[in-house]
Amino acid sequence: MSPFDVSWMTGRHLEVAIVEPAQWIFSLGDSSRVSVECPWRLLHKGKIRVSSEDHHQKYGLPALMDAAAEANKLLREARVVNAEVRHETGDLVITCEGDLRLEVVPFSSGYEAWHISTPQGKHVLAGGRGELSAW
């Protein structure tokens, strides 16, 4: 098994929370989580429904958008059906039931993009330029 294998996520639920100003936590139950400090987007049937860039935007709505709340509405009943790390770029793609797909997209050549922690104590990190490391 590759150290970057994230297939263990299959069957789990995702729940998202933001730690201001720019860290997003995608919980997978127990102590499993993905900490994200780069752009992400949640697609439904191939169309962008909400993204990290939408958080606190007004868009003519009565209140500022809460991207975590919007994502959680979509993910509430959906289980993960597939998860993969794209080794060339460090992208993390998590596909869920209901034709939902979370895409975590590193943009920086210098900063850490995301970090996965598993209950077994394993870690995967996407660093600058999408370079991956595991321990």
Backbone as CSV, one residue per row, in Angstrom:
resi,resn,N_x,N_y,N_z,CA_x,CA_y,CA_z,C_x,C_y,C_z
1,MET,0.845,-1.181,0.000,0.000,0.000,0.000,0.889,1.242,0.000
2,SER,0.576,2.185,-0.854,1.309,3.441,-0.952,1.081,4.262,0.314
3,PRO,2.109,5.004,0.771,1.886,5.864,1.943,0.880,6.979,1.655
4,PHE,0.576,7.202,0.383,-0.374,8.246,0.011,-1.759,7.679,-0.296
5,ASP,-1.980,6.431,0.052,-3.269,5.786,-0.169,-4.279,6.341,0.833
6,VAL,-5.362,6.901,0.328,-6.396,7.465,1.199,-7.716,6.711,1.054
7,SER,-7.636,5.487,0.550,-8.856,4.698,0.347,-9.546,4.360,1.670
8,TRP,-8.852,4.455,2.800,-9.457,4.204,4.113,-10.607,5.168,4.403
9,MET,-10.676,6.281,3.662,-11.760,7.249,3.858,-13.111,6.715,3.381
10,THR,-13.088,5.705,2.517,-14.322,5.162,1.948,-15.282,4.724,3.055
11,GLY,-16.542,5.119,2.905,-17.585,4.770,3.866,-17.771,5.771,4.981
12,ARG,-16.885,6.727,5.091,-16.975,7.731,6.151,-17.775,8.949,5.686
13,HIS,-18.202,9.752,6.638,-18.881,11.016,6.366,-17.889,12.149,6.549
14,LEU,-18.073,13.211,5.787,-17.271,14.428,5.930,-18.096,15.503,6.623
15,GLU,-17.446,16.231,7.508,-18.061,17.406,8.102,-17.001,18.498,8.131
16,VAL,-17.356,19.685,7.712,-16.375,20.759,7.583,-16.610,21.858,8.612
17,ALA,-15.506,22.423,9.082,-15.545,23.575,9.977,-14.393,24.486,9.590
18,ILE,-14.548,25.764,9.833,-13.457,26.707,9.558,-12.868,27.187,10.863
19,VAL,-11.535,27.272,10.872,-10.811,27.878,11.970,-10.256,29.169,11.383
20,GLU,-10.873,30.285,11.720,-10.503,31.569,11.126,-9.025,31.854,11.353
21,PRO,-8.335,32.490,10.429,-8.916,33.086,9.247,-8.969,32.175,8.033
22,ALA,-8.131,31.137,7.954,-8.095,30.427,6.676,-7.790,28.937,6.774
23,GLN,-8.016,28.324,7.904,-7.808,26.878,7.996,-9.165,26.196,8.053
24,TRP,-9.330,25.205,7.203,-10.569,24.443,7.135,-10.282,23.039,7.648
25,ILE,-11.177,22.501,8.472,-11.024,21.155,9.010,-12.152,20.298,8.451
26,PHE,-11.795,19.246,7.721,-12.753,18.278,7.213,-12.619,17.033,8.087
27,SER,-13.579,16.867,8.989,-13.563,15.737,9.916,-14.141,14.504,9.231
28,LEU,-13.524,13.355,9.514,-13.982,12.083,8.959,-14.414,11.138,10.075
29,GLY,-14.758,11.668,11.208,-15.144,10.848,12.350,-13.917,10.496,13.170
30,ASP,-14.116,9.950,14.358,-13.072,9.671,15.344,-12.054,10.798,15.305
31,SER,-10.783,10.508,15.189,-9.782,11.587,15.143,-9.245,11.811,13.731
32,SER,-9.884,11.230,12.739,-9.456,11.405,11.342,-9.882,12.766,10.836
33,ARG,-8.948,13.437,10.141,-9.292,14.757,9.620,-8.337,15.172,8.520
34,VAL,-8.828,16.111,7.731,-8.006,16.762,6.724,-7.996,18.241,7.077
35,SER,-6.820,18.776,7.372,-6.657,20.201,7.643,-6.235,20.861,6.337
36,VAL,-6.974,21.868,5.919,-6.762,22.475,4.604,-6.451,23.960,4.753
37,GLU,-5.373,24.393,4.105,-4.996,25.802,4.104,-4.773,26.287,2.675
38,CYS,-5.543,25.738,1.766,-5.490,26.139,0.360,-6.928,26.145,-0.165
39,PRO,-7.147,26.595,-1.376,-8.515,26.601,-1.907,-9.104,25.191,-2.030
40,TRP,-10.403,25.117,-1.788,-11.158,23.883,-2.020,-12.489,24.259,-2.643
41,ARG,-13.084,23.261,-3.282,-14.418,23.475,-3.852,-15.195,22.173,-3.755
42,LEU,-16.501,22.317,-3.606,-17.400,21.175,-3.555,-18.297,21.232,-4.779
43,LEU,-18.205,20.183,-5.596,-18.997,20.113,-6.819,-20.164,19.158,-6.623
44,HIS,-21.297,19.498,-7.234,-22.458,18.629,-7.268,-22.833,18.460,-8.731
45,LYS,-22.820,17.226,-9.193,-23.089,16.915,-10.599,-22.181,17.729,-11.528
46,GLY,-20.915,17.865,-11.126,-19.917,18.523,-11.953,-19.920,20.041,-11.903
47,LYS,-20.816,20.646,-11.143,-20.913,22.106,-11.046,-20.478,22.565,-9.656
48,ILE,-19.754,23.665,-9.582,-19.321,24.195,-8.295,-20.537,24.677,-7.509
49,ARG,-20.700,24.134,-6.300,-21.803,24.553,-5.429,-21.337,25.499,-4.339
50,VAL,-20.130,25.272,-3.810,-19.573,26.133,-2.771,-18.064,25.922,-2.759
51,SER,-17.351,26.988,-2.357,-15.896,26.876,-2.271,-15.382,27.702,-1.099
52,SER,-14.123,27.501,-0.784,-13.500,28.294,0.273,-13.500,29.773,-0.086
53,GLU,-13.472,30.076,-1.356,-13.469,31.465,-1.810,-14.828,32.151,-1.606
54,ASP,-15.886,31.376,-1.408,-17.223,31.927,-1.188,-17.447,32.395,0.251
55,HIS,-16.606,31.930,1.175,-16.817,32.215,2.588,-16.793,33.723,2.853
56,HIS,-17.814,34.182,3.549,-18.012,35.586,3.937,-18.266,36.519,2.753
57,GLN,-18.671,35.982,1.629,-19.078,36.813,0.496,-20.565,37.116,0.620
58,LYS,-20.987,38.240,0.112,-22.396,38.661,0.226,-23.229,38.178,-0.963
59,TYR,-22.736,38.322,-2.175,-23.413,37.864,-3.390,-24.874,38.312,-3.469
60,GLY,-25.220,39.452,-2.884,-26.593,39.937,-2.929,-27.532,39.205,-1.983
61,LEU,-26.996,38.346,-1.135,-27.798,37.592,-0.166,-28.080,38.453,1.066
62,PRO,-29.055,38.071,1.879,-29.353,38.858,3.071,-28.231,38.816,4.118
63,ALA,-27.411,37.765,4.108,-26.314,37.636,5.080,-25.080,37.116,4.357
64,LEU,-23.927,37.269,4.996,-22.695,36.742,4.428,-22.773,35.221,4.322
65,MET,-22.186,34.673,3.270,-22.213,33.232,3.075,-21.302,32.545,4.086
66,ASP,-21.786,31.458,4.650,-21.012,30.590,5.527,-20.704,29.339,4.703
67,ALA,-19.509,29.273,4.136,-19.157,28.171,3.239,-19.184,26.819,3.955
68,ALA,-18.802,26.787,5.221,-18.833,25.530,5.970,-20.267,25.027,6.114
69,ALA,-21.185,25.913,6.469,-22.591,25.516,6.622,-23.171,25.029,5.301
70,GLU,-22.853,25.716,4.203,-23.352,25.305,2.883,-22.806,23.939,2.496
71,ALA,-21.518,23.728,2.723,-20.912,22.433,2.399,-21.522,21.322,3.254
72,ASN,-21.741,21.601,4.532,-22.312,20.584,5.422,-23.733,20.209,5.022
73,LYS,-24.510,21.157,4.504,-25.859,20.838,4.023,-25.787,19.806,2.907
74,LEU,-24.834,19.985,2.005,-24.686,19.052,0.884,-24.123,17.705,1.326
75,LEU,-23.197,17.720,2.268,-22.497,16.498,2.679,-23.210,15.720,3.777
76,ARG,-24.265,16.274,4.343,-24.912,15.718,5.543,-25.153,14.208,5.485
77,GLU,-25.732,13.708,4.432,-26.084,12.282,4.346,-25.150,11.483,3.441
78,ALA,-24.167,12.120,2.854,-23.317,11.464,1.853,-22.104,10.793,2.491
79,ARG,-21.837,9.576,2.065,-20.639,8.861,2.486,-19.580,8.961,1.390
80,VAL,-18.334,8.878,1.790,-17.230,8.871,0.832,-17.263,7.556,0.062
81,VAL,-17.185,7.639,-1.261,-17.141,6.436,-2.101,-15.767,6.247,-2.742
82,ASN,-14.968,7.314,-2.799,-13.624,7.210,-3.367,-12.800,8.405,-2.888
83,ALA,-11.525,8.186,-2.716,-10.612,9.276,-2.357,-9.273,9.002,-3.026
84,GLU,-8.661,10.068,-3.515,-7.362,9.898,-4.168,-6.526,11.156,-4.018
85,VAL,-5.216,10.935,-4.047,-4.251,12.022,-4.064,-3.610,12.005,-5.441
86,ARG,-3.623,13.140,-6.097,-2.967,13.251,-7.398,-1.502,13.614,-7.141
87,HIS,-0.641,12.624,-7.340,0.767,12.745,-6.959,1.505,13.859,-7.692
88,GLU,1.102,14.168,-8.906,1.809,15.194,-9.683,1.611,16.587,-9.102
89,THR,0.435,16.866,-8.561,0.088,18.216,-8.120,-0.220,18.325,-6.629
90,GLY,-0.449,17.200,-5.964,-0.845,17.222,-4.566,-2.324,17.493,-4.364
91,ASP,-3.107,17.484,-5.450,-4.559,17.650,-5.313,-5.127,16.474,-4.523
92,LEU,-6.103,16.753,-3.695,-6.840,15.731,-2.964,-8.268,15.760,-3.472
93,VAL,-8.769,14.624,-3.946,-10.118,14.546,-4.504,-10.885,13.479,-3.737
94,ILE,-11.992,13.893,-3.123,-12.834,12.982,-2.342,-14.221,12.984,-2.977
95,THR,-14.641,11.823,-3.470,-15.946,11.678,-4.108,-16.915,11.063,-3.104
96,CYS,-18.108,11.656,-3.030,-19.134,11.200,-2.080,-20.399,10.799,-2.821
97,GLU,-21.247,10.057,-2.110,-22.555,9.699,-2.658,-23.287,10.966,-3.075
98,GLY,-24.250,10.798,-3.985,-25.058,11.927,-4.430,-24.356,12.794,-5.451
99,ASP,-23.341,12.219,-6.113,-22.598,12.931,-7.163,-21.941,14.200,-6.631
100,LEU,-21.337,14.078,-5.432,-20.603,15.174,-4.803,-19.105,14.893,-4.889
101,ARG,-18.318,15.925,-5.129,-16.871,15.751,-5.198,-16.186,16.953,-4.555
102,LEU,-15.406,16.677,-3.523,-14.600,17.700,-2.864,-13.228,17.693,-3.521
103,GLU,-12.807,18.856,-3.993,-11.492,18.993,-4.603,-10.689,19.998,-3.780
104,VAL,-9.556,19.551,-3.249,-8.641,20.399,-2.499,-7.455,20.648,-3.425
105,VAL,-7.225,21.922,-3.758,-6.310,22.260,-4.846,-5.169,23.158,-4.352
106,PRO,-3.976,22.591,-4.133,-2.835,23.421,-3.736,-2.493,24.439,-4.824
107,PHE,-2.278,25.680,-4.422,-1.936,26.743,-5.373,-0.529,27.276,-5.160
108,SER,0.060,27.040,-3.997,1.324,27.677,-3.652,2.520,26.784,-3.958
109,SER,3.602,27.417,-4.344,4.839,26.673,-4.535,5.661,26.651,-3.248
110,GLY,5.203,27.349,-2.214,5.990,27.424,-0.998,5.303,27.006,0.284
111,TYR,3.982,27.116,0.340,3.280,26.849,1.594,2.629,25.475,1.628
112,GLU,2.464,24.959,2.857,1.736,23.710,3.071,0.294,23.901,2.626
113,ALA,-0.258,22.914,1.916,-1.619,23.022,1.399,-2.622,22.266,2.273
114,TRP,-2.321,21.020,2.590,-3.227,20.222,3.407,-2.444,19.167,4.167
115,HIS,-3.097,18.619,5.211,-2.482,17.618,6.081,-3.565,16.644,6.521
116,ILE,-3.344,15.372,6.270,-4.282,14.333,6.695,-3.733,13.653,7.945
117,SER,-4.593,13.477,8.944,-4.271,12.716,10.156,-5.242,11.546,10.251
118,THR,-4.722,10.347,10.486,-5.581,9.176,10.640,-5.602,8.750,12.106
119,PRO,-6.598,7.970,12.513,-6.642,7.513,13.900,-5.482,6.573,14.233
120,GLN,-4.871,5.975,13.228,-3.742,5.074,13.443,-2.425,5.839,13.607
121,GLY,-2.491,7.177,13.567,-1.298,7.981,13.760,-0.504,8.235,12.489
122,LYS,-1.065,7.920,11.340,-0.386,8.192,10.074,-0.722,9.613,9.623
123,HIS,0.215,10.203,8.895,0.045,11.564,8.408,0.503,11.652,6.959
124,VAL,-0.210,12.445,6.176,0.192,12.764,4.807,0.101,14.278,4.688
125,LEU,1.133,14.872,4.096,1.224,16.320,3.978,1.499,16.697,2.528
126,ALA,0.743,17.675,2.033,1.037,18.265,0.731,1.719,19.598,1.002
127,GLY,2.995,19.666,0.712,3.780,20.861,0.965,3.841,21.740,-0.268
128,GLY,4.816,22.629,-0.288,5.014,23.517,-1.422,5.212,22.749,-2.719
129,ARG,4.737,23.303,-3.805,4.783,22.694,-5.138,4.024,21.365,-5.193
130,GLY,3.165,21.108,-4.205,2.387,19.877,-4.184,3.185,18.648,-3.819
131,GLU,4.399,18.843,-3.300,5.236,17.706,-2.912,4.626,17.013,-1.701
132,LEU,4.569,15.693,-1.772,3.927,14.901,-0.726,4.949,14.259,0.191
133,SER,4.585,14.171,1.455,5.403,13.419,2.411,4.458,12.688,3.357
134,ALA,4.942,11.599,3.889,4.137,10.782,4.808,5.014,10.290,5.948
135,TRP,4.404,10.127,7.130,5.081,9.557,8.279,4.085,8.916,9.194
